[in-house]
Amino acid sequence: MTAIVEFVTGVLPVNGWRYPDLPLIERRHFERMGMGVIETRIEAEDQCRDIYDRLAYGGTAHEPKETNNG
């Protein structure tokens, strides 16, 4: 969420672009994008991390330092 807020407020560039500098059509496209949210009652950090890792890293190669194994 922090990265999204920083992008929209122009603090964080993505692929060299800051949100306020995007063409209007691109800003509107971004504004219409959906965001998936999962709510759980799991409190154990290791279980939450396992779920996060499965969702975030599924099919995407990551450096060892970006995972629990690094």
C-alpha positions as a printed NumPy array, in Angstrom:
array([[  0.   ,   0.   ,   0.   ],
       [  2.864,   2.352,   0.782],
       [  4.307,   1.921,  -2.707],
       [  0.929,   2.701,  -4.303],
       [  0.483,   5.837,  -2.206],
       [  4.041,   6.961,  -2.967],
       [  3.507,   6.364,  -6.689],
       [  0.216,   8.291,  -6.803],
       [  1.672,  11.202,  -4.82 ],
       [  4.645,  11.385,  -7.197],
       [  7.263,  10.269,  -4.66 ],
       [  8.009,   6.866,  -6.208],
       [  8.699,   6.548,  -9.926],
       [  7.777,   3.286, -11.67 ],
       [  9.678,   2.445, -14.848],
       [ 10.918,   6.038, -14.834],
       [  7.407,   7.521, -14.611],
       [  5.832,   9.456, -11.771],
       [  2.047,   9.275, -11.611],
       [  1.457,  13.051, -11.971],
       [  3.554,  13.014, -15.161],
       [  1.613,  10.183, -16.833],
       [ -0.599,  11.074, -19.777],
       [ -4.248,  11.461, -18.717],
       [ -5.299,   8.23 , -20.44 ],
       [ -2.657,   6.276, -18.476],
       [ -3.717,   7.845, -15.156],
       [ -7.331,   6.92 , -15.87 ],
       [ -6.32 ,   3.378, -16.753],
       [ -4.424,   3.111, -13.457],
       [ -7.373,   4.525, -11.502],
       [ -9.697,   1.875, -12.934],
       [ -7.473,  -1.069, -12.015],
       [ -8.769,  -3.43 ,  -9.381],
       [ -6.791,  -4.593,  -6.392],
       [ -7.186,  -7.999,  -4.81 ],
       [ -7.465,  -8.129,  -1.049],
       [ -7.431, -11.143,   1.209],
       [ -8.613, -10.921,   4.785],
       [ -7.697, -13.632,   7.26 ],
       [ -7.877, -14.299,  10.962],
       [ -4.533, -16.092,  10.994],
       [ -2.285, -14.482,  13.6  ],
       [  0.792, -16.695,  13.478],
       [  3.452, -14.791,  11.557],
       [  4.948, -17.902,   9.976],
       [  1.552, -18.91 ,   8.559],
       [  0.899, -15.384,   7.274],
       [  4.36 , -15.306,   5.689],
       [  3.736, -18.664,   4.012],
       [  0.475, -17.407,   2.487],
       [  2.125, -14.141,   1.424],
       [  5.054, -15.974,  -0.173],
       [  2.752, -18.299,  -2.095],
       [  0.777, -15.348,  -3.476],
       [  3.633, -12.916,  -4.08 ],
       [  6.265, -15.294,  -5.426],
       [  4.139, -17.747,  -7.396],
       [  5.692, -17.957, -10.852],
       [  8.09 , -15.063, -10.283],
       [ 11.778, -15.649,  -9.709],
       [ 13.154, -13.764,  -6.691],
       [ 16.605, -13.298,  -5.282],
       [ 17.289, -15.277,  -2.075],
       [ 17.515, -11.995,  -0.108],
       [ 13.882, -11.282,  -1.094],
       [ 12.561, -14.46 ,   0.513],
       [ 12.542, -16.05 ,   3.952],
       [ 15.472, -18.181,   2.834],
       [ 17.814, -15.253,   2.268]])
